[in-house]
Amino acid sequence: MKYFAKLGLTSKVTGLHLLHESDAPTEEAGTAFLNKQTGYPFWVETFKDRSKRKNYAGIGMTYDEDRDAFIPKKSYTSWVLNESTCQWEAPVALPDDAGVDDPDNPTEIVEYTWDEDTTSWANRTVISMS
């Protein structure tokens, strides 16, 4: 199966479409097939395994033709785009204990939330896994 993202005029992903391999042996054949079937001209192939275009397309993401990548919506004003992954990242590294078992209780996971007002990680939360 092959997956294609439908792009709006501003390169925003507005939909996803699944094609059989026989209808899309190449990306060009797939976009031509979709254009003929739908009458809509703007389609780009997307890959669930992220082997091309950095990220699997999702509705609301943007296709950046220069980077040949799908880029998610920016979560926070202060975050910056990682050019190698095309993912938005906080300008401050996540604390070392985030996402790992709490050393004092191995059945708990430590999480943080981003505070845009202070541009820092805050609200340390411990989630019980038991």
N, CA, C and O atoms as a GROMACS GRO file, in nm:
protein
  520
    1MET      N    1   0.084  -0.117   0.000
    1MET     CA    2   0.000   0.000   0.000
    1MET      C    3   0.089   0.124   0.000
    1MET      O    4   0.199   0.125   0.055
    2LYS      N    5   0.038   0.228  -0.062
    2LYS     CA    6   0.109   0.356  -0.066
    2LYS      C    7   0.017   0.463  -0.011
    2LYS      O    8  -0.104   0.457  -0.027
    3TYR      N    9   0.078   0.562   0.056
    3TYR     CA   10   0.003   0.668   0.122
    3TYR      C   11   0.037   0.801   0.057
    3TYR      O   12   0.154   0.831   0.030
    4PHE      N   13  -0.066   0.880   0.033
    4PHE     CA   14  -0.047   1.011  -0.029
    4PHE      C   15  -0.116   1.118   0.055
    4PHE      O   16  -0.227   1.100   0.105
    5ALA      N   17  -0.047   1.230   0.068
    5ALA     CA   18  -0.102   1.345   0.140
    5ALA      C   19  -0.162   1.442   0.039
    5ALA      O   20  -0.100   1.473  -0.063
    6LYS      N   21  -0.282   1.487   0.068
    6LYS     CA   22  -0.347   1.589  -0.013
    6LYS      C   23  -0.307   1.725   0.044
    6LYS      O   24  -0.324   1.750   0.163
    7LEU      N   25  -0.253   1.811  -0.041
    7LEU     CA   26  -0.203   1.940   0.005
    7LEU      C   27  -0.295   2.053  -0.037
    7LEU      O   28  -0.341   2.059  -0.151
    8GLY      N   29  -0.323   2.144   0.058
    8GLY     CA   30  -0.396   2.265   0.028
    8GLY      C   31  -0.305   2.364  -0.043
    8GLY      O   32  -0.188   2.336  -0.065
    9LEU      N   33  -0.359   2.479  -0.078
    9LEU     CA   34  -0.282   2.579  -0.152
    9LEU      C   35  -0.162   2.632  -0.074
    9LEU      O   36  -0.067   2.682  -0.135
   10THR      N   37  -0.165   2.624   0.059
   10THR     CA   38  -0.052   2.670   0.140
   10THR      C   39   0.037   2.554   0.184
   10THR      O   40   0.115   2.568   0.277
   11SER      N   41   0.024   2.440   0.116
   11SER     CA   42   0.102   2.318   0.143
   11SER      C   43   0.066   2.252   0.275
   11SER      O   44   0.141   2.168   0.325
   12LYS      N   45  -0.048   2.288   0.332
   12LYS     CA   46  -0.099   2.220   0.452
   12LYS      C   47  -0.161   2.088   0.409
   12LYS      O   48  -0.228   2.080   0.307
   13VAL      N   49  -0.138   1.984   0.488
   13VAL     CA   50  -0.198   1.855   0.461
   13VAL      C   51  -0.345   1.862   0.501
   13VAL      O   52  -0.378   1.890   0.617
   14THR      N   53  -0.432   1.836   0.406
   14THR     CA   54  -0.576   1.844   0.431
   14THR      C   55  -0.642   1.706   0.431
   14THR      O   56  -0.758   1.692   0.468
   15GLY      N   57  -0.567   1.605   0.390
   15GLY     CA   58  -0.622   1.470   0.388
   15GLY      C   59  -0.515   1.369   0.353
   15GLY      O   60  -0.407   1.404   0.307
   16LEU      N   61  -0.547   1.242   0.376
   16LEU     CA   62  -0.457   1.132   0.341
   16LEU      C   63  -0.536   1.031   0.259
   16LEU      O   64  -0.655   1.011   0.280
   17HIS      N   65  -0.467   0.969   0.165
   17HIS     CA   66  -0.533   0.873   0.077
   17HIS      C   67  -0.444   0.751   0.060
   17HIS      O   68  -0.323   0.763   0.045
   18LEU      N   69  -0.504   0.636   0.064
   18LEU     CA   70  -0.435   0.508   0.052
   18LEU      C   71  -0.458   0.451  -0.088
   18LEU      O   72  -0.572   0.446  -0.135
   19LEU      N   73  -0.350   0.408  -0.154
   19LEU     CA   74  -0.360   0.348  -0.287
   19LEU      C   75  -0.295   0.210  -0.288
   19LEU      O   76  -0.201   0.183  -0.214
   20HIS      N   77  -0.348   0.124  -0.373
   20HIS     CA   78  -0.284  -0.005  -0.395
   20HIS      C   79  -0.156   0.016  -0.475
   20HIS      O   80  -0.146   0.110  -0.554
   21GLU      N   81  -0.061  -0.070  -0.454
   21GLU     CA   82   0.066  -0.064  -0.526
   21GLU      C   83   0.044  -0.060  -0.678
   21GLU      O   84   0.117   0.008  -0.750
   22SER      N   85  -0.054  -0.134  -0.725
   22SER     CA   86  -0.080  -0.139  -0.870
   22SER      C   87  -0.126  -0.004  -0.926
   22SER      O   88  -0.104   0.025  -1.044
   23ASP      N   89  -0.187   0.079  -0.842
   23ASP     CA   90  -0.231   0.213  -0.886
   23ASP      C   91  -0.122   0.317  -0.869
   23ASP      O   92  -0.131   0.428  -0.922
   24ALA      N   93  -0.018   0.282  -0.794
   24ALA     CA   94   0.088   0.378  -0.768
   24ALA      C   95   0.225   0.309  -0.763
   24ALA      O   96   0.290   0.308  -0.659
   25PRO      N   97   0.268   0.250  -0.876
   25PRO     CA   98   0.400   0.186  -0.874
   25PRO      C   99   0.514   0.287  -0.851
   25PRO      O  100   0.622   0.251  -0.805
   26THR      N  101   0.487   0.414  -0.884
   26THR     CA  102   0.580   0.523  -0.856
   26THR      C  103   0.500   0.639  -0.797
   26THR      O  104   0.377   0.641  -0.806
   27GLU      N  105   0.569   0.734  -0.738
   27GLU     CA  106   0.498   0.851  -0.685
   27GLU      C  107   0.427   0.928  -0.797
   27GLU      O  108   0.314   0.973  -0.781
   28GLU      N  109   0.494   0.941  -0.909
   28GLU     CA  110   0.435   1.013  -1.022
   28GLU      C  111   0.307   0.944  -1.070
   28GLU      O  112   0.208   1.010  -1.099
   29ALA      N  113   0.310   0.812  -1.077
   29ALA     CA  114   0.191   0.737  -1.119
   29ALA      C  115   0.079   0.754  -1.016
   29ALA      O  116  -0.038   0.767  -1.053
   30GLY      N  117   0.115   0.753  -0.888
   30GLY     CA  118   0.015   0.770  -0.782
   30GLY      C  119  -0.050   0.907  -0.786
   30GLY      O  120  -0.172   0.919  -0.771
   31THR      N  121   0.030   1.011  -0.805
   31THR     CA  122  -0.028   1.146  -0.810
   31THR      C  123  -0.114   1.163  -0.935
   31THR      O  124  -0.218   1.230  -0.931
   32ALA      N  125  -0.071   1.103  -1.046
   32ALA     CA  126  -0.152   1.110  -1.169
   32ALA      C  127  -0.284   1.035  -1.149
   32ALA      O  128  -0.389   1.082  -1.193
   33PHE      N  129  -0.280   0.920  -1.085
   33PHE     CA  130  -0.400   0.842  -1.057
   33PHE      C  131  -0.497   0.922  -0.970
   33PHE      O  132  -0.617   0.931  -0.999
   34LEU      N  133  -0.444   0.980  -0.863
   34LEU     CA  134  -0.530   1.059  -0.773
   34LEU      C  135  -0.586   1.183  -0.841
   34LEU      O  136  -0.702   1.218  -0.821
   35ASN      N  137  -0.505   1.248  -0.922
   35ASN     CA  138  -0.551   1.365  -0.996
   35ASN      C  139  -0.667   1.326  -1.086
   35ASN      O  140  -0.768   1.397  -1.093
   36LYS      N  141  -0.653   1.214  -1.156
   36LYS     CA  142  -0.758   1.168  -1.247
   36LYS      C  143  -0.884   1.128  -1.170
   36LYS      O  144  -0.995   1.160  -1.212
   37GLN      N  145  -0.866   1.058  -1.056
   37GLN     CA  146  -0.980   1.009  -0.979
   37GLN      C  147  -1.055   1.121  -0.905
   37GLN      O  148  -1.178   1.117  -0.893
   38THR      N  149  -0.979   1.219  -0.856
   38THR     CA  150  -1.040   1.322  -0.771
   38THR      C  151  -1.054   1.458  -0.838
   38THR      O  152  -1.134   1.541  -0.795
   39GLY      N  153  -0.977   1.480  -0.944
   39GLY     CA  154  -0.976   1.612  -1.006
   39GLY      C  155  -0.893   1.712  -0.927
   39GLY      O  156  -0.894   1.832  -0.957
   40TYR      N  157  -0.822   1.664  -0.826
   40TYR     CA  158  -0.742   1.751  -0.740
   40TYR      C  159  -0.594   1.728  -0.772
   40TYR      O  160  -0.550   1.613  -0.779
   41PRO      N  161  -0.516   1.836  -0.793
   41PRO     CA  162  -0.379   1.819  -0.844
   41PRO      C  163  -0.265   1.807  -0.743
   41PRO      O  164  -0.155   1.767  -0.781
   42PHE      N  165  -0.286   1.840  -0.616
   42PHE     CA  166  -0.172   1.851  -0.525
   42PHE      C  167  -0.163   1.734  -0.428
   42PHE      O  168  -0.232   1.730  -0.326
   43TRP      N  169  -0.077   1.639  -0.462
   43TRP     CA  170  -0.057   1.518  -0.382
   43TRP      C  171   0.092   1.491  -0.367
   43TRP      O  172   0.169   1.515  -0.459
   44VAL      N  173   0.133   1.442  -0.249
   44VAL     CA  174   0.272   1.405  -0.224
   44VAL      C  175   0.270   1.274  -0.147
   44VAL      O  176   0.194   1.257  -0.052
   45GLU      N  177   0.355   1.181  -0.189
   45GLU     CA  178   0.361   1.052  -0.119
   45GLU      C  179   0.423   1.070   0.019
   45GLU      O  180   0.515   1.150   0.038
   46THR      N  181   0.371   0.996   0.114
   46THR     CA  182   0.423   0.999   0.251
   46THR      C  183   0.453   0.855   0.293
   46THR      O  184   0.394   0.761   0.240
   47PHE      N  185   0.543   0.839   0.387
   47PHE     CA  186   0.593   0.706   0.423
   47PHE      C  187   0.580   0.683   0.573
   47PHE      O  188   0.636   0.757   0.654
   48LYS      N  189   0.505   0.578   0.609
   48LYS     CA  190   0.485   0.548   0.752
   48LYS      C  191   0.617   0.520   0.823
   48LYS      O  192   0.631   0.552   0.941
   49ASP      N  193   0.713   0.461   0.752
   49ASP     CA  194   0.841   0.428   0.814
   49ASP      C  195   0.938   0.546   0.817
   49ASP      O  196   1.052   0.532   0.863
   50ARG      N  197   0.894   0.660   0.770
   50ARG     CA  198   0.973   0.784   0.767
   50ARG      C  199   1.102   0.770   0.686
   50ARG      O  200   1.198   0.844   0.709
   51SER      N  201   1.105   0.677   0.593
   51SER     CA  202   1.224   0.656   0.510
   51SER      C  203   1.251   0.774   0.417
   51SER      O  204   1.364   0.794   0.372
   52LYS      N  205   1.148   0.851   0.389
   52LYS     CA  206   1.161   0.973   0.309
   52LYS      C  207   1.072   1.078   0.371
   52LYS      O  208   0.972   1.047   0.436
   53ARG      N  209   1.107   1.202   0.351
   53ARG     CA  210   1.026   1.317   0.394
   53ARG      C  211   1.018   1.333   0.545
   53ARG      O  212   0.924   1.395   0.595
   54LYS      N  213   1.113   1.280   0.617
   54LYS     CA  214   1.135   1.298   0.761
   54LYS      C  215   1.023   1.246   0.850
   54LYS      O  216   1.051   1.175   0.947
   55ASN      N  217   0.898   1.280   0.821
   55ASN     CA  218   0.784   1.245   0.907
   55ASN      C  219   0.670   1.194   0.822
   55ASN      O  220   0.654   1.234   0.706
   56TYR      N  221   0.590   1.104   0.879
   56TYR     CA  222   0.468   1.060   0.812
   56TYR      C  223   0.368   1.175   0.819
   56TYR      O  224   0.348   1.234   0.926
   57ALA      N  225   0.307   1.207   0.708
   57ALA     CA  226   0.215   1.321   0.702
   57ALA      C  227   0.093   1.301   0.790
   57ALA      O  228   0.045   1.189   0.808
   58GLY      N  229   0.044   1.410   0.845
   58GLY     CA  230  -0.079   1.411   0.923
   58GLY      C  231  -0.156   1.538   0.889
   58GLY      O  232  -0.097   1.639   0.851
   59ILE      N  233  -0.285   1.532   0.903
   59ILE     CA  234  -0.368   1.649   0.874
   59ILE      C  235  -0.323   1.766   0.962
   59ILE      O  236  -0.308   1.751   1.084
   60GLY      N  237  -0.303   1.880   0.900
   60GLY     CA  238  -0.258   1.999   0.971
   60GLY      C  239  -0.107   2.021   0.961
   60GLY      O  240  -0.059   2.130   0.990
   61MET      N  241  -0.033   1.919   0.920
   61MET     CA  242   0.111   1.936   0.900
   61MET      C  243   0.133   2.015   0.772
   61MET      O  244   0.040   2.035   0.694
   62THR      N  245   0.255   2.060   0.750
   62THR     CA  246   0.291   2.134   0.630
   62THR      C  247   0.396   2.057   0.553
   62THR      O  248   0.489   2.002   0.612
   63TYR      N  249   0.381   2.053   0.422
   63TYR     CA  250   0.485   1.995   0.338
   63TYR      C  251   0.578   2.107   0.295
   63TYR      O  252   0.535   2.204   0.231
   64ASP      N  253   0.706   2.094   0.330
   64ASP     CA  254   0.806   2.193   0.292
   64ASP      C  255   0.883   2.138   0.172
   64ASP      O  256   0.962   2.045   0.185
   65GLU      N  257   0.859   2.196   0.057
   65GLU     CA  258   0.919   2.146  -0.067
   65GLU      C  259   1.072   2.160  -0.065
   65GLU      O  260   1.142   2.072  -0.114
   66ASP      N  261   1.124   2.270  -0.010
   66ASP     CA  262   1.269   2.290  -0.007
   66ASP      C  263   1.338   2.183   0.077
   66ASP      O  264   1.446   2.136   0.041
   67ARG      N  265   1.278   2.145   0.189
   67ARG     CA  266   1.334   2.042   0.276
   67ARG      C  267   1.289   1.902   0.235
   67ARG      O  268   1.343   1.802   0.282
   68ASP      N  269   1.190   1.896   0.148
   68ASP     CA  270   1.125   1.771   0.108
   68ASP      C  271   1.084   1.694   0.234
   68ASP      O  272   1.119   1.578   0.252
   69ALA      N  273   1.008   1.763   0.319
   69ALA     CA  274   0.971   1.706   0.448
   69ALA      C  275   0.834   1.754   0.493
   69ALA      O  276   0.790   1.864   0.460
   70PHE      N  277   0.768   1.668   0.569
   70PHE     CA  278   0.644   1.706   0.636
   70PHE      C  279   0.680   1.756   0.775
   70PHE      O  280   0.752   1.690   0.849
   71ILE      N  281   0.629   1.873   0.810
   71ILE     CA  282   0.664   1.938   0.936
   71ILE      C  283   0.537   1.957   1.018
   71ILE      O  284   0.439   2.012   0.969
   72PRO      N  285   0.539   1.910   1.144
   72PRO     CA  286   0.420   1.928   1.229
   72PRO      C  287   0.398   2.074   1.265
   72PRO      O  288   0.488   2.158   1.250
   73LYS      N  289   0.279   2.103   1.312
   73LYS     CA  290   0.247   2.238   1.358
   73LYS      C  291   0.338   2.272   1.477
   73LYS      O  292   0.364   2.187   1.562
   74LYS      N  293   0.382   2.394   1.482
   74LYS     CA  294   0.470   2.439   1.590
   74LYS      C  295   0.390   2.447   1.719
   74LYS      O  296   0.287   2.513   1.726
   75SER      N  297   0.439   2.378   1.822
   75SER     CA  298   0.369   2.373   1.950
   75SER      C  299   0.377   2.502   2.029
   75SER      O  300   0.278   2.547   2.087
   76TYR      N  301   0.495   2.562   2.032
   76TYR     CA  302   0.518   2.682   2.112
   76TYR      C  303   0.603   2.781   2.033
   76TYR      O  304   0.688   2.741   1.953
   77THR      N  305   0.580   2.908   2.054
   77THR     CA  306   0.651   3.014   1.983
   77THR      C  307   0.803   3.003   2.000
   77THR      O  308   0.878   3.028   1.905
   78SER      N  309   0.848   2.965   2.118
   78SER     CA  310   0.991   2.962   2.146
   78SER      C  311   1.064   2.840   2.089
   78SER      O  312   1.186   2.838   2.085
   79TRP      N  313   0.990   2.740   2.045
   79TRP     CA  314   1.054   2.618   1.999
   79TRP      C  315   1.119   2.639   1.862
   79TRP      O  316   1.075   2.723   1.784
   80VAL      N  317   1.223   2.562   1.834
   80VAL     CA  318   1.299   2.575   1.710
   80VAL      C  319   1.294   2.444   1.632
   80VAL      O  320   1.280   2.336   1.689
   81LEU      N  321   1.306   2.456   1.501
   81LEU     CA  322   1.299   2.339   1.415
   81LEU      C  323   1.434   2.269   1.410
   81LEU      O  324   1.536   2.330   1.380
   82ASN      N  325   1.433   2.141   1.439
   82ASN     CA  326   1.552   2.057   1.424
   82ASN      C  327   1.558   2.022   1.275
   82ASN      O  328   1.472   1.950   1.225
   83GLU      N  329   1.658   2.071   1.206
   83GLU     CA  330   1.668   2.052   1.061
   83GLU      C  331   1.688   1.907   1.021
   83GLU      O  332   1.648   1.868   0.911
   84SER      N  333   1.749   1.826   1.106
   84SER     CA  334   1.773   1.687   1.067
   84SER      C  335   1.649   1.600   1.084
   84SER      O  336   1.633   1.502   1.011
   85THR      N  337   1.561   1.633   1.179
   85THR     CA  338   1.440   1.553   1.201
   85THR      C  339   1.312   1.623   1.153
   85THR      O  340   1.208   1.559   1.136
   86CYS      N  341   1.322   1.754   1.133
   86CYS     CA  342   1.205   1.838   1.100
   86CYS      C  343   1.097   1.825   1.207
   86CYS      O  344   0.978   1.820   1.177
   87GLN      N  345   1.140   1.819   1.331
   87GLN     CA  346   1.052   1.822   1.448
   87GLN      C  347   1.085   1.948   1.527
   87GLN      O  348   1.199   1.995   1.528
   88TRP      N  349   0.983   2.004   1.594
   88TRP     CA  350   1.004   2.122   1.678
   88TRP      C  351   1.058   2.077   1.813
   88TRP      O  352   1.012   1.978   1.870
   89GLU      N  353   1.156   2.151   1.863
   89GLU     CA  354   1.219   2.118   1.990
   89GLU      C  355   1.226   2.240   2.080
   89GLU      O  356   1.238   2.354   2.034
   90ALA      N  357   1.218   2.214   2.209
   90ALA     CA  358   1.229   2.320   2.308
   90ALA      C  359   1.370   2.379   2.304
   90ALA      O  360   1.466   2.308   2.274
   91PRO      N  361   1.382   2.508   2.333
   91PRO     CA  362   1.515   2.570   2.333
   91PRO      C  363   1.598   2.530   2.455
   91PRO      O  364   1.716   2.564   2.464
   92VAL      N  365   1.536   2.458   2.548
   92VAL     CA  366   1.604   2.411   2.669
   92VAL      C  367   1.588   2.260   2.675
   92VAL      O  368   1.478   2.208   2.654
   93ALA      N  369   1.694   2.191   2.704
   93ALA     CA  370   1.689   2.044   2.709
   93ALA      C  371   1.595   1.996   2.820
   93ALA      O  372   1.585   2.057   2.926
   94LEU      N  373   1.528   1.887   2.792
   94LEU     CA  374   1.442   1.823   2.891
   94LEU      C  375   1.529   1.773   3.006
   94LEU      O  376   1.638   1.722   2.981
   95PRO      N  377   1.485   1.787   3.131
   95PRO     CA  378   1.566   1.739   3.244
   95PRO      C  379   1.600   1.591   3.228
   95PRO      O  380   1.525   1.514   3.170
   96ASP      N  381   1.717   1.554   3.281
   96ASP     CA  382   1.769   1.418   3.266
   96ASP      C  383   1.677   1.310   3.319
   96ASP      O  384   1.677   1.198   3.268
   97ASP      N  385   1.597   1.341   3.421
   97ASP     CA  386   1.513   1.237   3.480
   97ASP      C  387   1.378   1.223   3.411
   97ASP      O  388   1.295   1.142   3.454
   98ALA      N  389   1.353   1.299   3.305
   98ALA     CA  390   1.224   1.291   3.235
   98ALA      C  391   1.208   1.158   3.165
   98ALA      O  392   1.299   1.112   3.096
   99GLY      N  393   1.093   1.097   3.183
   99GLY     CA  394   1.061   0.974   3.115
   99GLY      C  395   1.126   0.848   3.169
   99GLY      O  396   1.103   0.740   3.116
  100VAL      N  397   1.204   0.861   3.272
  100VAL     CA  398   1.268   0.743   3.330
  100VAL      C  399   1.203   0.709   3.463
  100VAL      O  400   1.138   0.792   3.526
  101ASP      N  401   1.222   0.588   3.501
  101ASP     CA  402   1.170   0.547   3.631
  101ASP      C  403   1.228   0.634   3.741
  101ASP      O  404   1.347   0.665   3.741
  102ASP      N  405   1.143   0.672   3.832
  102ASP     CA  406   1.188   0.745   3.950
  102ASP      C  407   1.282   0.654   4.027
  102ASP      O  408   1.242   0.543   4.064
  103PRO      N  409   1.407   0.695   4.053
  103PRO     CA  410   1.502   0.609   4.123
  103PRO      C  411   1.452   0.560   4.259
  103PRO      O  412   1.489   0.452   4.305
  104ASP      N  413   1.367   0.640   4.322
  104ASP     CA  414   1.315   0.601   4.454
  104ASP      C  415   1.197   0.506   4.444
  104ASP      O  416   1.161   0.440   4.542
  105ASN      N  417   1.135   0.498   4.325
  105ASN     CA  418   1.020   0.410   4.307
  105ASN      C  419   1.016   0.365   4.161
  105ASN      O  420   0.966   0.439   4.076
  106PRO      N  421   1.066   0.245   4.130
  106PRO     CA  422   1.075   0.201   3.991
  106PRO      C  423   0.942   0.180   3.920
  106PRO      O  424   0.941   0.149   3.800
  107THR      N  425   0.829   0.195   3.988
  107THR     CA  426   0.699   0.181   3.922
  107THR      C  427   0.641   0.317   3.884
  107THR      O  428   0.524   0.327   3.850
  108GLU      N  429   0.722   0.421   3.892
  108GLU     CA  430   0.675   0.555   3.858
  108GLU      C  431   0.760   0.617   3.749
  108GLU      O  432   0.881   0.594   3.742
  109ILE      N  433   0.696   0.696   3.664
  109ILE     CA  434   0.762   0.766   3.553
  109ILE      C  435   0.753   0.917   3.580
  109ILE      O  436   0.652   0.967   3.628
  110VAL      N  437   0.862   0.988   3.550
  110VAL     CA  438   0.869   1.132   3.572
  110VAL      C  439   0.838   1.204   3.440
  110VAL      O  440   0.897   1.173   3.336
  111GLU      N  441   0.745   1.299   3.444
  111GLU     CA  442   0.711   1.379   3.327
  111GLU      C  443   0.718   1.527   3.361
  111GLU      O  444   0.701   1.567   3.476
  112TYR      N  445   0.743   1.607   3.258
  112TYR     CA  446   0.746   1.752   3.271
  112TYR      C  447   0.653   1.812   3.166
  112TYR      O  448   0.623   1.748   3.065
  113THR      N  449   0.608   1.933   3.191
  113THR     CA  450   0.533   2.008   3.091
  113THR      C  451   0.611   2.135   3.058
  113THR      O  452   0.689   2.185   3.139
  114TRP      N  453   0.589   2.186   2.939
  114TRP     CA  454   0.658   2.307   2.895
  114TRP      C  455   0.582   2.430   2.942
  114TRP      O  456   0.460   2.436   2.930
  115ASP      N  457   0.655   2.527   2.996
  115ASP     CA  458   0.597   2.654   3.039
  115ASP      C  459   0.649   2.762   2.944
  115ASP      O  460   0.763   2.805   2.956
  116GLU      N  461   0.565   2.804   2.852
  116GLU     CA  462   0.607   2.901   2.751
  116GLU      C  463   0.637   3.037   2.812
  116GLU      O  464   0.722   3.110   2.761
  117ASP      N  465   0.569   3.073   2.921
  117ASP     CA  466   0.593   3.204   2.985
  117ASP      C  467   0.735   3.216   3.038
  117ASP      O  468   0.795   3.323   3.030
  118THR      N  469   0.789   3.107   3.090
  118THR     CA  470   0.924   3.110   3.145
  118THR      C  471   1.025   3.042   3.052
  118THR      O  472   1.145   3.038   3.081
  119THR      N  473   0.976   2.990   2.940
  119THR     CA  474   1.055   2.910   2.846
  119THR      C  475   1.143   2.809   2.919
  119THR      O  476   1.265   2.805   2.904
  120SER      N  477   1.075   2.727   2.999
  120SER     CA  478   1.146   2.624   3.074
  120SER      C  479   1.053   2.506   3.100
  120SER      O  480   0.931   2.516   3.085
  121TRP      N  481   1.112   2.395   3.138
  121TRP     CA  482   1.036   2.277   3.177
  121TRP      C  483   0.991   2.294   3.321
  121TRP      O  484   1.070   2.333   3.407
  122ALA      N  485   0.866   2.265   3.346
  122ALA     CA  486   0.811   2.286   3.480
  122ALA      C  487   0.714   2.174   3.514
  122ALA      O  488   0.698   2.078   3.439
  123ASN      N  489   0.651   2.188   3.628
  123ASN     CA  490   0.546   2.096   3.670
  123ASN      C  491   0.591   1.950   3.667
  123ASN      O  492   0.532   1.867   3.598
  124ARG      N  493   0.696   1.920   3.741
  124ARG     CA  494   0.743   1.782   3.750
  124ARG      C  495   0.629   1.697   3.804
  124ARG      O  496   0.575   1.724   3.911
  125THR      N  497   0.594   1.593   3.728
  125THR     CA  498   0.484   1.506   3.763
  125THR      C  499   0.535   1.362   3.767
  125THR      O  500   0.610   1.320   3.679
  126VAL      N  501   0.493   1.289   3.867
  126VAL     CA  502   0.530   1.148   3.875
  126VAL      C  503   0.404   1.067   3.850
  126VAL      O  504   0.302   1.085   3.918
  127ILE      N  505   0.411   0.978   3.753
  127ILE     CA  506   0.296   0.896   3.715
  127ILE      C  507   0.320   0.755   3.764
  127ILE      O  508   0.423   0.694   3.734
  128SER      N  509   0.225   0.702   3.839
  128SER     CA  510   0.236   0.567   3.892
  128SER      C  511   0.202   0.467   3.784
  128SER      O  512   0.100   0.481   3.716
  129MET      N  513   0.284   0.367   3.766
  129MET     CA  514   0.262   0.262   3.666
  129MET      C  515   0.206   0.136   3.730
  129MET      O  516   0.193   0.034   3.662
  130SER      N  517   0.174   0.141   3.857
  130SER     CA  518   0.123   0.020   3.924
  130SER      C  519  -0.028   0.019   3.931
  130SER      O  520  -0.087  -0.075   3.984
   0.00000   0.00000   0.00000
